[in-house]
Amino acid sequence: MGRIVVISTGGTIASRWQGSGFAADADGREVMATAPLPEGVDVEVVDLFSVNSPRLTTAHQLTLLHTVHEVLADPDVEGVVVTHGTDTLEESAFLVDLHHHDPRTVVFTGAQQPMGTEDGDGPGNLYDALLTAATTRGLGVLIAFAGRVHAARGTVKTQTLAADAFADPSGEWLGKVGFGKVTVLRRPRRPEPLALPAMPELAPRVDMVMHHADGDAVLLNAAVEAGAKGVVLVATGAGNATPQIVEAVRDAVARGVLVALTTRVAAGPVTEIYTHGGAVDLVAAGAVPTGTLRAGQARIALLAALLASTDPAERVRVLREALREPEVALATA
């Protein structure tokens, strides 16, 4: 099957007991030593960093993005696997997917149980990711977890502790792994990939603000005053808030801040139905609806748009393209 490069970034799959809890401290070669290799696969390990994924910064994620592109510059590489903590895996995978223009597959995986656990899930997940990276093409960036294969776009962590940790609440999974074979059930149609951004000296600040009963504009305004260049408004229902928040969104947009509108509801699209502070008014005020993408990935789309251009109109265009709902086709093979 060829040469697969495993980029190790830490997470539970690389975690060991630290006296009061678990934390990532194993390098990629130690992680790889726990897993069987699919027949015919040769592995090269890149130790990028080893941290618990809640501690990841934009600088970490952009370093990972650039590293994936550098690895794929080698035509002898058949695919890439990224081992990653599950807490922010959905964000990093989506960032790489937005900029992925290569037919070779990049697969993210991790674990819900630390390495060395008797019934740990890391070795099996890593085997599935290697097999998926070695045997699929043209699917963008994927997440392999608990015997299932998911498209990066739309897939989020849905279980805090259970082994089957990832799903797209608004869609179907992409494929499955079993008996040494990857079965692809459908193929995602993705927007045109974005150009690889430069590594900024200082990454733009992008914040999230959640609406709730009694919610006001204080936190949204505070984010703007703190220097946020982008804000994700996590609204209620199909994307609703209050007239006061609508005015805050309008003011933020007038100051050049990108605002994306998502919802705290697990599944379903943001939809312009209600006024009096609802999505009808928020979109009219300049907020960009995110479809079925949720807060973490909406934030990544904002980040990508901010890094793509300094022109405000172009940033909005890039954001809308990054958030565009892709069509999904049945697999042809």
Sequence and secondary structure as in RCSB ss.txt:
>XXXX:A:sequence
MGRIVVISTGGTIASRWQGSGFAADADGREVMATAPLPEGVDVEVVDLFSVNSPRLTTAHQLTLLHTVHEVLADP
DVEGVVVTHGTDTLEESAFLVDLHHHDPRTVVFTGAQQPMGTEDGDGPGNLYDALLTAATTRGLGVLIAFAGRVH
AARGTVKTQTLAADAFADPSGEWLGKVGFGKVTVLRRPRRPEPLALPAMPELAPRVDMVMHHADGDAVLLNAAVE
AGAKGVVLVATGAGNATPQIVEAVRDAVARGVLVALTTRVAAGPVTEIYTHGGAVDLVAAGAVPTGTLRAGQARI
ALLAALLASTDPAERVRVLREALREPEVALATA
>XXXX:A:secstr
 EEEEEEEEESGGGEEE SSSEEE   HHHHHTTS   TTEEEEEEEEEEE GGG  HHHHHHHHHHHHHHHTST
TEEEEEEE  SSSHHHHHHHHHHT   SB EEEE  SS TT TT SHHHHHHHHHHHHHH BS  EEEEETTEEE
ESTT EE  SSSS  EE TTS   EEEETTEEEE EEE            SS   EEEEE  TT  SHHHHHHHH
TT SEEEEEEBTTTB  HHHHHHHHHHHHTT EEEEEESSSSS       SSSHHHHHHTT EE TT  HHHHHH
HHHHHHHH S HHHHHHHHHHHH    EEE   
